[in-house]
C-alpha cells in the first residue's frame, strides 16, 4: 500500500481525490495547506507520492515543488500536480520546477492512476 499525501485547500476535492486513491489501494494523508505538509516532512515523515494543488492561500503548490526539489531528503519524492488551471504555461512551469505529472480538475480515477504511474516511473532506479 503506497503512502500518498494530498495537499489541497479545497476540502471537497481532497475528500474526492482521497477516495479515488483509496480505491487504488493507497494509504492517504490529507493536508489543507502547504505549511502543514512541510512541517510533517521536516519532522522526518515522507510520502511515497505527493498529490499537490497549485492554487492555495499563503504558499502555492509551485512554491512547495521548488522547496522539495532543493532539499536532498525530498528531491526524489514523486509529485503529481492537480489544478483547475489547464494553460500550457502553467503546466510547463510546474513540470520545469520538478513536478512529474500534471492533471486538471475535475480528475478521473483513470487520469489520476496514469499520472501516478508517470510520477513513479520518473523515480525508479
C-alpha positions in Angstrom: 0.0 0.0 0.0 1.5 3.3 -1.1 1.6 6.3 1.3 0.2 9.2 -0.6 -0.2 12.8 0.7 -2.8 15.0 -0.8 -2.3 18.8 -0.3 -5.3 20.9 -1.4 -7.1 23.7 0.4 -10.4 22.5 -1.2 -11.8 20.0 1.4 -14.3 18.6 -1.1 -11.6 18.0 -3.7 -9.3 16.5 -1.0 -12.0 14.1 0.0 -12.8 13.1 -3.6 -9.1 12.5 -4.5 -8.5 10.7 -1.3 -11.4 8.3 -2.0 -10.0 7.6 -5.5 -6.6 6.9 -4.1 -8.1 4.5 -1.5 -9.8 2.7 -4.4 -6.4 2.4 -5.9 -5.2 0.7 -2.6 -3.3 3.7 -1.3 -2.9 5.0 2.3 -3.9 8.6 2.2 -3.0 11.5 4.4 -4.6 14.9 3.6 -3.3 18.4 4.3 -5.3 21.5 3.7 -2.3 23.8 3.3 1.4 23.5 2.3 2.7 24.6 5.7 1.2 21.5 7.5 2.7 19.1 4.9 6.1 20.8 5.1 6.0 20.6 8.9 5.3 16.8 8.6 8.2 16.4 6.2 10.6 18.3 8.4 9.7 16.0 11.3 11.1 13.2 9.2 8.0 11.7 7.7 7.6 11.5 4.0 5.1 10.2 1.4 5.9 7.8 -1.4 4.0 10.2 -3.7 2.6 13.7 -3.3 -0.6 15.0 -5.0 -0.4 18.7 -4.8 -2.8 21.5 -5.8 -1.2 24.6 -7.3 -3.5 27.4 -6.1 -3.6 27.6 -2.4 -3.5 30.5 0.1 -0.3 31.6 1.7 2.1 29.2 -0.1 1.4 27.8 -3.6 1.9 24.3 -4.8 4.5 25.6 -7.2 6.4 27.0 -4.2 6.3 23.7 -2.5 7.6 21.9 -5.5 10.6 24.3 -5.6 11.2 23.8 -1.9 11.1 20.0 -2.2 13.3 19.7 -5.2 16.0 21.9 -3.5 16.3 19.6 -0.4 18.2 16.3 -0.6 15.7 14.5 1.7 12.8 15.3 -0.5 14.1 15.8 -4.0 13.2 12.3 -5.1 9.5 12.3 -3.9 7.3 11.8 -7.0 4.9 14.7 -7.4 1.6 14.9 -9.2 0.2 18.4 -9.7 -3.6 18.8 -9.5 -5.1 22.1 -10.7 -8.1 23.7 -12.3 -5.6 25.6 -14.5 -5.0 23.9 -17.8 -3.0 26.6 -19.6 0.2 25.3 -21.2 2.3 27.9 -19.5 1.1 26.7 -16.0 1.7 23.1 -16.9 5.1 23.8 -18.4 6.1 25.8 -15.3 5.0 23.0 -12.9 7.0 20.4 -14.9 10.0 22.7 -15.2 10.1 23.2 -11.4 10.2 19.4 -10.9 6.6 18.1 -10.9 6.4 14.7 -12.5 2.9 14.8 -13.8 0.0 17.2 -14.1 -3.7 16.6 -14.1 -6.6 19.0 -14.2 -9.7 19.2 -12.0 -12.1 17.6 -12.1 -9.9 14.5 -12.3 -11.0 10.9 -13.0 -9.6 7.9 -11.3 -8.1 6.8 -14.6 -6.3 10.1 -15.1 -5.0 10.0 -11.5 -3.8 6.5 -11.8 -2.0 7.3 -15.1 -0.3 10.4 -13.5 0.8 8.3 -10.6 2.4 5.7 -12.9 4.3 8.5 -14.7 5.4 10.0 -11.5 6.6 6.7 -10.1 8.4 5.8 -13.3 10.3 9.0 -13.2 11.9 8.0 -9.9 12.6 4.3 -10.5 16.2 3.4 -10.0 
